[in-house]
Amino acid sequence: MLITEVKATGLSGATPKGGWSHELRPSDVAHTLIEVFTDEGLVGVGSVFTTDALVRGALKVLEPLYRRENALEPQRVTEKLHQNSFWLGRGGAITHTISGIDIALWDLLGQATAQPVGRLLGGRYRDRVRPYASVLAQDAEPLVEHLLELKKAGFRAFKVGWGPFGRHGESIDETIVAAARDAIGPDAALMVDAGASDAFWEHGYKWALRTARMLDDYAVKWFEEPLHPDALDDYVALRRTAPIHIAGGEVFTRRQPFEQWLAAGAFDIVQPDVTKAGGISEVLRISWAAQRCGARMVPHGWNTAIGLAVDLQLSSAFPDTDMVEYMTGSAYIDDLVVDAWQLDEEGYLPIPSSPGLGVRLDPDAVKSHSTQSSDRLS
């Protein structure tokens, strides 16, 4: 089975806020869907955390490398793409685009073998996983209202962050966390994300340590991105001294920086985003490195329904990946697949057992959010 074409479709019109200092507009393209077509008629789908203009540019660079390649060999083919584009720089749009191709190739391999991707990764440790509702921080009253709605919908784990958190004073931070804990109750899991990969983050180690101690008073499970993403030494020190778990890594690409940070002891929870870190093939290696270094892999999932589908498959393949991120309030999560996501009575998501990623895109929904007309996505 050979690759004949790779197509990119940007998602626009319903892009949710990201909490960034330079905020996204609904018309901005932050996520791009990938389709890999084959000479036997099967089509694999992937997702890229990058604007469609950059993805299309990257595909032009990569096309001589992937055209007529074996579509059933994702690890070899995508490593070929990485190795032969290294001179352009590791990371960025090229690596992000390879991530989407890799996801689509694993989807194709699952379809061709009639197996779910999780089984192809070595076996399924679970058939359901707990999602945590990922929520942008805001003033206490609207935040509480939103969390109560999500709790009523069945979520039993929650993460709040970005927005005003860490940006308007420590008393505001504690007010946000106290309101969140009060809304969800003492038994639900609560995580907090500072979003220190935002532009011009101003806080350092001492702020992060003080904040971690405050979060411990509210039984916060982990503190995510508390420091600038280049501050390796401070992450290592914070992990040693903080009373709660330290999480991060969503901005990294390829396995190499993950391996360095994990070996240094920077993370309790490592969070690769499969739609930009290099795809399933790279996250597989990152997860193994996390196991060796005593960390746990919980994927970053602020992307699309395809990204969530991949995270579900990854969670089935690793015994300690017992949570996935569920980006709330996004049409690109909730509306793009034919069968809507459904929590069970205990707040878990079932992991699809059908071939490949186990989901089908709704072509009408994709078309309604597409930057270009397309009759190919299905």
N, C-alpha and C positions, 0 to 999 in steps of 0.2 A: 504494500500500500504506500503510494508516493504522494508527497505534498505537491499540489498543483498551484495553490494560491493562498495567500493570507490577507484577510480583509479587516479593516478597522472601522468601527462605528462609535463616534463620540456620543455621550449622553448629556443632554442639555434640556433646560426648561423647568427642571424640578430639583436642581442641585441644592441640597440643604446647607445651612450655615455650618462652618467648620470650627468656629470659635477663634479663628485667627485674627490678628490685629488688622490685617488687610482682608476684610471679610469677603467670602464668596457671594456671588449673586446667582439667582436661579438659572440665568443664561450661561454662566461659566461652565466650561467643560473640565471636570477634574477626574473623570473616569471614562475609559474607552473599552468597549467590548471588542474581542478578537474572535475571528472565525478562521479555522484552518481547514481548507478543502482538500480532498484527496481524489485520486484517479479511480477509486472504487465507490465513490458517492457518499461516503461517511464524512460528516463535518464535526469537528471538535470546537468547543467554545472556551474562551478564556477572558480575563479581565485585567486591565492595566490601570494603575493609579497615576495617570498622566493624561494631559490634554491630547485630543486626537491629532492635532497638527504635528506634535512631536512624535507621536506613534507612527504616523504615516511617513514622516521623514526617516525614522529608524528602520521601518520596513523596507524602504528603498535601499538603504545601506546593507541590510541583512539578506535581501532577496537572493542574490547569487549564491548565498551559503545554504539557504533552506530549500530552494526550489528543487524538486525531484528527489529530495531526501526521504528516507524511510520514516513514515509517520508513526510507526509503532516502536520507535526507539527514543523516547523523550530525553532520557538522561544523556545519551551520546550526542544527539542532535543539538540540544541546547548547550552542552559543554562546547561543542564545535562553534556555536555562535559566540559564546563568551570568549573562547580562546582567540578567535579570529577578529574580534572587535576590541580586543584589549587595548590596542594602541589609541583608540578613541577615548579611553578613560573608563575605569571600572565604576559602575553606578550610573545614575542619570537616566535619560530617556532610552538609551540603547538597552541597558539592563532591565529597565521597567518593561520595555516591549518584549524582550526575551521571556520575561515572567509570564506574560499573557500567552505567548506561543507555547511555552512549556506546559501551562495548565491545559491548553487545548489539546496538546499531544497526549497527555495523560488521560484526558476525556476520551480521545479516540482509542487509546489502548484498551480502556475499559469497555468501550462499545464493541470493539473487535473481539474481545475475549469473553464478553458477556459477564463481566465482573465489576463490582464497585471499586473505585480507585483505592479506597482504604485497604481492601484485601490485597490489591496488587502491591501496596507498600509494605506488606509483610503479614497482614492479618488484622482482624477487627477485635479490639478489646472491649468494645461497647457498641450498643445499637441505639443509644440516645445520650445526649450530653446537655448540661445546664448552660443556657445562654445568659449572659448578663446584659441588661438593658443599658446601653451607653447613652448618656444624657449630657448635654451642655449645661454647665453651671449657669445660674441666673439668680435674681433676687429671690429671697426665701419663699414668698407667697406663691408666685407662679411655679417655682421649682417643686414645692410640696404638691401643688395641684397636679402637675405632670407626673410625679412619682406615684401618687395615689392612683391615677389612671392606669399606669403601667402595672402596678401591683394588682389592681382589679383584673387586668388582662391576663394575669397568671405569672408574671415574672417574680422570681424569688432572689435575684441577685442584680445589683445595680452599680453603675459607675458614673460619677459626676466629675466634671472638670472643665478646663479651659474657661472661656468667658471671663468673668471678673476674678476667678480664683487666682491668687498670687499676684494680682495686678492693682488692687485697691486697698491693701492693708490687711494685717493679720486678724483683726476683729471681724472683718467681712468674711474672711476665709472660714473662721470658726462658726460664724452664723450660718453659712451655707452648709457646712458639714453637720452641724447640730440639727438643722431643719431637715436634712436628708435622712439622718438616722431616726429622727422622731417620726417621719412620714412612713418609712419602710418597716419600722419595728426592730426589736432587738435581735431577732433570729435571722433576718435576711442578710446576705453578704453585701458589704459596701466597700467599694474601691474609690480612690480619688486620683485624678489625673491633673497634674499641674500644667502640662502642655509646655514644657520648657524648650521644646524645639521651635516655638513661635519666634518670630523675628525680634531681635534685640531683647532677649530675656535678661532680666537684671539681677536675679537672685543667685546666690552661691551656696556653698556647703552649710554655713551656719544657719541660714534661713531654712534650708531643707531639713536640717536636723531638728530645729525648733518645731517646724511644721509636722514632722513625722511624730514627734512626741505628743503634739496636740491631737493628731489623727488617732493615735493609740488610745486616747481617752474615749473615743467613739467606736472602738473595735473595728477600725478600718483594716481590711484584709491586705491591701497593698497600696503603695504610694508610687504612682506612675510618672515617668519623665519629670522628676523633681529638679533636675539639673540640666544645664546645657549639654547637648549630645556629644560634644567633644571633651567633656570634663571627666575623663576616665579615672584619674586618681581620686577625684572627689566622690565619684560613684562608688569606688572600692571602699573608701573610708566611710561613706554613709551606710553602705550595706553592713559594715562591721558594727556600727554604733547605733543605728536606728532600731527602735523597738518593734517595727513592723517590716514586712517584706518590701523590697525595692524592685520596681519593674521598669523596663525600657527596651529600646532597640527598634522601634517601629520605623525609624528613618534610615536604618542601615540597609545596604544592598550587598549581595553575595555573601558567601559563608565566611570569608576571611576576617572582616571586622568583628563579626559575632564570635568567632573562635577566640580572637584576641581578648575581647571583653569578658567572655565566659571564663577563660583560663585565668584572668586576673582576679576573678571573683566579684565582678561589678553588679551582677543581677541575681536576685532570687527567682524572678519571673522574667523570661526573655520573650519578646513580642515581635517576631518577624511578620511583616505584611506580605503574604504570598503574591499579591498583585504588583509588587515592586522589588522584592528581595531577590528574585531570581526564579520564582515559580515553585512548584511542588518539589522539583529535584533539589533545589538549594535548601528549602525549608526542611526537607528530610535530613540533610546533612547537619543543619543547624540544630535540629531536635536531638540528633545523636550526640552532638557536642555538648548540649545542655545536660543530657543524662550523665555524661562522663564527668561534668564539672559540678554536679549537685544542684543544678538549677532546673526549673520547670518551664516548658514551652506552652504559652497560651497565646494563640495568634492574634495579631492586631487585625481588626475587621471593620474599619471605617471606610468601606468601599461599596461593593455591589452584591446583588443576589448570587452572582457567580463566585465572588470571593467568599461569601458565607457558605456556599455549597462545598467549596474546597476545604474551608476550615472544619466543616463537619466531617469530611472524609479524613482529614489529618487527625482530628480528635479521636477517631475510631482506631487509628493505627499506633497511638502512643498511650501507654497505661496511665501516665500522669498528666495528660492533657485533658483535664476534666471540666473545662469551661471554654466557651467561645464568645466573642464579642458580637452583640446584636445592635447595630446602629439604628436607633429609633427615629421615626419621623421621616424616613427617606423612601421616596417612590422607587428608587433604584434597588432597594432591598425588598420592599413589600409588594411591588406591582409587576416586576419583570418576569416572574416565573408563572407557569400555568397553574400549578397547585400551590396555593398560598401556604406560607409557614404556619404551623399550628403547634402551640405548646400543649403538652399533656397536662393532666391534673396535678402533677407535681412540679410543673414549671420547666420541664425538659423539652428539647427538640429531638424528634426522631432523626437518625442518620440514614439517609437513603441507601437502600441495598440494591437498587437497580443499576444497570451497567453505567460505567463512567462516573461522572459527577452526580448522576441520579436526578437531575432536574431538567426541565424543558423550558426554554424561553417562550414567552408569549409574544409572537411577532407583532401583533397590533400594539402592545404596550411598548415594545422596543421602538417601533416606528414612531410612536407619539413622542418619544424622548430622544429621537435621533437627530443628529446634526445634518444628516443627508438622507435622501430617500433611498430605501433599500428593500429588495424583496428576497434577500438571501438569508437574513437571520430568522431562525425557526426553531 
